[in-house]
Structure formats: C-alpha cells, structure tokens
C-alpha cells in the first residue's frame, strides 16, 4: 500500500492499483481507489472499470456533499479514461477527482 498526501490539510490519499480485494479473481481489472480524509473519517471508494462501464461504491463518514462530489467526478473521470483507453495511476486519478471536488465545494460555499 502506498500513501499519498492529499492537497487538503490533514488529509491522506491511499491508492491501490488493480488490487485484488478479498482474493477476488473474478474481476482482474478491478481498480480500487481508497481515500481517507482523517483517521477518524475514513472514506473508501471502490471503482470497477469493466469494458468502459464504471461502477462505484463507497463507505464514508465524510461530509455528504463532498463525498457525492468525489463520487460524481470519479465516475465522470473514470468513464472518460475508459473510453479513451488512457491508463493513469490511482494517484493521478484521485488528484484530479479531489481537485474538481474541491473547486466545486468552494464555488458552492461562495454562493
């Protein structure tokens, strides 16, 4: 497991690339992306990209709005990547997802 520091203070991003979860061999292309805001507020988002179809599920104690923004941008980003057949590392994907989610949160707070 590799640890990446997120752009928010006190946040860490944990990324797993093509991690076979619980010995799951059914979907070798499964990509899990795990995000932790703080140790007290874990948020795990698992994304499966299979033939260009993205299914996303998550466990979280996040601020609801932030979680749904992450989910929205993760789905959009992964769909685009799947269509273009671009292979990015989980870190790059999460950096993009976080950046978009934070931009949107800031614009919502300014209103």
Helices and strands as residue ranges (DSSP letters): E 2-5, E 12-15, G 21-23, E 30-36, E 42-50, E 53-60, H 64-84, H 90-110
